[in-house]
């Protein structure tokens, strides 16, 4: 069965909405557990607020195209995020692995919005194109922030863990 470009766009918007639902759950879980890394926690909390706005923009695009977010995709994404949160609690270097996972996830989001912009442009949906062009820089900024701060975060973790300090993990 072949989808039209417009059908693909709607499907990818629904995927992006589910991805943002997953991001929200992952980011909230991380932020709630972070106790000793205030700079990281503050940036994650800022990105949670951006994520709410992204969800709203995506939902508006989907609804404008006479569709709705996929309940199944949204629930699956939240379930995956829950599993990631639980697995993070089981490792001693949760803060480092969480930041690394966040960096990778941001790049998946960057790729998704890049595809959505191209698809919206191809079908002449300038409103969706503008919405995704508004979201994309936020994802790039978060990825760049993580890239720039991973060395400092790693050094802080290593210094704390070398002293058998219980503050290293979170």
C-alpha positions as CSV (number, residue, x, y, z in Angstrom):
1,X,0.0,0.0,0.0
2,X,1.4,3.3,-1.1
3,X,1.0,6.5,0.9
4,X,0.6,9.9,-0.7
5,X,3.1,12.6,0.4
6,X,0.4,14.2,2.5
7,X,-0.3,10.9,4.3
8,X,3.4,10.4,5.0
9,X,3.5,13.9,6.4
10,X,0.6,13.2,8.8
11,X,2.2,9.9,9.8
12,X,5.5,11.6,10.5
13,X,3.9,14.4,12.4
14,X,2.2,11.8,14.6
15,X,5.6,10.1,15.1
16,X,7.1,13.4,16.1
17,X,4.3,14.0,18.6
18,X,4.9,10.6,20.1
19,X,8.6,11.4,20.2
20,X,7.9,14.6,22.1
21,X,5.7,12.7,24.5
22,X,8.7,10.3,25.1
23,X,11.0,13.3,25.5
24,X,8.8,14.8,28.1
25,X,8.7,11.7,30.2
26,X,12.4,11.1,29.9
27,X,13.3,14.7,30.7
28,X,11.0,14.9,33.7
29,X,12.4,11.6,35.0
30,X,15.9,12.9,34.7
31,X,15.1,16.3,36.2
32,X,13.3,14.7,39.2
33,X,16.3,12.5,40.1
34,X,19.1,15.1,39.6
35,X,20.2,16.4,42.9
36,X,23.8,17.5,42.6
37,X,24.1,18.8,39.0
38,X,22.1,22.1,39.1
39,X,23.3,23.4,35.8
40,X,22.2,20.2,34.0
41,X,18.9,20.1,35.9
42,X,18.1,23.8,34.9
43,X,18.8,23.1,31.3
44,X,16.6,20.0,31.3
45,X,13.8,21.9,32.9
46,X,14.1,24.7,30.3
47,X,13.9,22.0,27.6
48,X,10.8,20.4,29.2
49,X,9.1,23.8,28.8
50,X,10.2,23.9,25.1
51,X,8.9,20.3,24.7
52,X,5.4,21.4,25.9
53,X,5.4,24.1,23.2
54,X,6.6,21.6,20.6
55,X,3.8,19.2,21.5
56,X,1.3,22.0,21.2
57,X,2.6,23.1,17.7
58,X,2.6,19.5,16.5
59,X,-0.9,18.8,17.8
60,X,-2.1,22.0,16.0
61,X,-0.5,20.8,12.7
62,X,-2.0,17.3,13.0
63,X,-5.5,18.7,13.8
64,X,-5.3,21.2,11.0
65,X,-4.7,18.3,8.7
66,X,-7.9,16.6,10.0
67,X,-6.1,14.0,12.0
68,X,-5.2,13.4,15.6
69,X,-2.2,12.2,17.5
70,X,-1.8,8.4,17.6
71,X,-2.8,7.2,21.1
72,X,-0.9,3.9,20.4
73,X,2.3,5.7,19.3
74,X,2.1,8.2,22.3
75,X,1.5,5.4,24.8
76,X,4.3,3.3,23.3
77,X,6.7,6.2,23.5
78,X,5.8,6.9,27.1
79,X,6.3,3.2,27.9
80,X,9.8,3.3,26.3
81,X,10.7,6.4,28.3
82,X,9.5,4.8,31.5
83,X,11.8,1.8,30.8
84,X,14.7,4.1,30.1
85,X,14.1,5.9,33.4
86,X,13.9,2.7,35.4
87,X,17.1,1.3,33.7
88,X,18.9,4.6,34.5
89,X,18.2,4.2,38.1
90,X,20.0,0.9,38.2
91,X,23.4,2.2,37.1
92,X,26.0,4.1,39.2
93,X,26.8,6.6,36.4
94,X,23.2,7.6,35.7
95,X,24.0,11.2,35.2
96,X,26.6,10.6,32.5
97,X,24.6,7.9,30.7
98,X,21.5,10.1,30.9
99,X,23.3,13.0,29.3
100,X,24.7,10.8,26.6
101,X,21.3,9.3,25.8
102,X,19.9,12.8,25.7
103,X,22.5,13.9,23.2
104,X,21.6,10.9,21.0
105,X,17.9,11.6,21.4
106,X,18.3,15.2,20.4
107,X,19.9,14.2,17.2
108,X,17.0,11.9,16.4
109,X,14.7,14.8,16.9
110,X,16.9,17.0,14.7
111,X,16.6,14.4,11.9
112,X,12.9,14.1,12.4
113,X,12.3,17.8,12.1
114,X,14.6,18.1,9.1
115,X,12.5,15.4,7.4
116,X,9.2,17.1,8.4
117,X,10.4,20.5,7.0
118,X,11.3,18.8,3.7
119,X,8.0,16.9,3.5
120,X,5.9,20.0,4.4
121,X,7.7,22.0,1.8
122,X,7.1,19.2,-0.8
123,X,3.3,19.2,-0.2
124,X,3.1,23.0,0.1
125,X,2.1,23.0,3.8
126,X,3.8,26.2,4.9
127,X,2.2,26.2,8.3
128,X,3.6,22.8,9.2
129,X,6.9,23.9,7.7
130,X,7.0,27.0,9.8
131,X,6.1,25.1,13.0
132,X,8.9,22.6,12.4
133,X,11.3,25.4,11.5
134,X,10.5,26.9,14.9
135,X,11.1,23.6,16.8
136,X,14.3,22.6,15.0
137,X,16.6,25.3,16.5
138,X,15.4,24.3,20.0
139,X,16.5,20.7,19.4
140,X,19.8,21.9,17.9
141,X,20.4,24.2,20.8
142,X,19.8,21.4,23.3
143,X,22.1,19.0,21.5
144,X,24.8,21.7,21.3
145,X,24.4,22.5,25.0
146,X,24.8,18.8,25.9
147,X,27.9,18.5,23.6
148,X,29.5,21.5,25.2
149,X,28.7,20.4,28.7
150,X,29.5,16.7,28.5
151,X,33.2,17.1,29.4
152,X,32.4,19.2,32.5
153,X,29.7,16.9,33.6
154,X,32.0,13.9,33.1
155,X,34.7,15.5,35.1
156,X,32.3,16.4,37.9
157,X,31.0,12.8,38.0
158,X,34.5,11.4,38.0
159,X,35.7,13.6,40.8
160,X,32.7,12.7,42.9
161,X,32.8,9.0,42.2
162,X,36.6,8.8,42.9
163,X,35.9,10.0,46.4
164,X,33.2,7.3,46.9
165,X,30.7,10.2,47.1
166,X,27.1,9.2,46.9
167,X,26.4,12.5,45.1
168,X,28.1,11.3,41.9
169,X,25.2,9.3,40.5
170,X,22.6,12.1,40.6
